[in-house]
């Protein structure tokens, strides 16, 4: 059974590219296109990996990451933060497992995702 990734990304083109990279690495991918949907899904499921954009509608990535790290059921899940804002990325280094500054390539995400496979 493949590992489940919750990708929280509001940019449809990026979500498509990132999904292809993760699926190529053997993950099943679910996309949440805003913070509200992401928090709802995190209440219903426990993914094996989370890819989290910082700039999202409804709840931003920092709020979602804080929620993940404060929830005992979710706190252990690896989180890859993606952002075009280098300063915001720096502020997430302590809570995220990896911070990627956009643009992120297909190859970069594929190789990174493979490191998180069990």
C-alpha positions in Angstrom: 0.0 0.0 0.0 1.4 3.4 -0.9 2.0 6.1 1.6 -0.5 9.0 1.7 0.6 12.6 1.1 -1.7 15.6 1.9 -0.6 18.4 -0.3 -1.8 21.8 0.8 -1.4 24.0 -2.2 -3.8 26.5 -3.8 -1.9 27.0 -7.1 -3.5 24.4 -9.4 -0.4 24.2 -11.8 2.0 23.6 -8.9 -0.3 21.1 -7.3 -0.4 19.2 -10.6 3.4 19.2 -10.9 4.0 18.3 -7.3 1.4 15.5 -7.4 3.1 14.0 -10.4 6.5 14.1 -8.7 5.1 12.5 -5.5 3.1 9.9 -7.4 6.3 9.0 -9.3 7.9 8.4 -6.0 5.2 5.9 -5.0 2.9 8.1 -2.9 -0.8 8.5 -3.2 -1.6 12.2 -3.2 -4.6 14.2 -1.9 -4.8 17.9 -2.6 -6.3 20.4 -0.3 -6.6 23.8 -2.1 -7.0 26.0 0.9 -6.4 26.1 4.7 -10.0 25.4 5.6 -10.1 22.1 3.6 -6.6 21.2 4.9 -7.6 21.5 8.6 -10.8 19.5 7.9 -8.8 16.7 6.2 -6.2 16.7 9.0 -9.1 16.1 11.4 -10.3 13.1 9.4 -7.0 11.5 8.3 -3.4 10.9 9.3 -1.2 11.4 6.2 2.4 9.9 6.0 3.8 13.2 4.6 2.5 16.8 4.3 3.5 19.2 1.6 2.5 22.7 2.8 2.4 26.0 1.0 2.6 29.1 3.2 0.2 31.5 1.3 -3.2 30.0 1.4 -6.8 31.1 1.5 -8.7 30.9 4.9 -5.8 29.8 7.1 -2.1 30.4 6.2 0.6 27.7 6.2 2.0 29.0 9.5 -1.3 28.5 11.3 -1.7 25.0 9.8 1.9 24.0 10.7 1.3 25.2 14.3 -1.9 23.1 14.4 0.0 20.0 13.1 2.8 20.4 15.6 0.4 20.9 18.6 -1.8 17.9 17.8 -0.4 14.7 19.3 -1.8 12.6 16.5 -0.1 14.7 13.8 3.0 16.1 15.4 5.3 13.2 14.2 4.3 13.6 10.5 7.1 15.0 8.3 6.2 18.4 6.8 7.8 19.9 3.7 7.1 23.6 3.5 7.1 25.3 0.1 7.1 29.0 -0.2 8.2 31.8 -2.6 8.9 34.0 0.4 12.4 33.3 1.6 11.9 35.3 4.9 8.8 33.3 5.7 10.6 30.1 4.9 13.3 31.0 7.3 10.8 31.5 10.1 9.4 28.0 9.5 12.7 26.1 9.7 12.3 25.2 13.4 8.8 23.6 12.9 9.1 22.1 9.4 11.2 19.1 8.5 12.3 20.7 5.2 11.7 24.2 3.7 11.8 24.6 0.0 11.9 28.0 -1.6 9.9 28.1 -4.9 10.4 27.5 -7.7 10.7 23.9 -6.7 11.6 21.5 -9.6 9.9 18.2 -10.3 13.2 16.4 -9.8 13.9 18.2 -6.5 10.6 17.2 -5.0 10.9 13.6 -6.3 14.3 13.1 -4.7 13.1 14.7 -1.5 9.9 12.7 -1.2 11.9 9.5 -1.7 13.9 10.3 1.5 10.6 10.3 3.5 9.5 6.9 2.2 9.3 4.1 4.8 
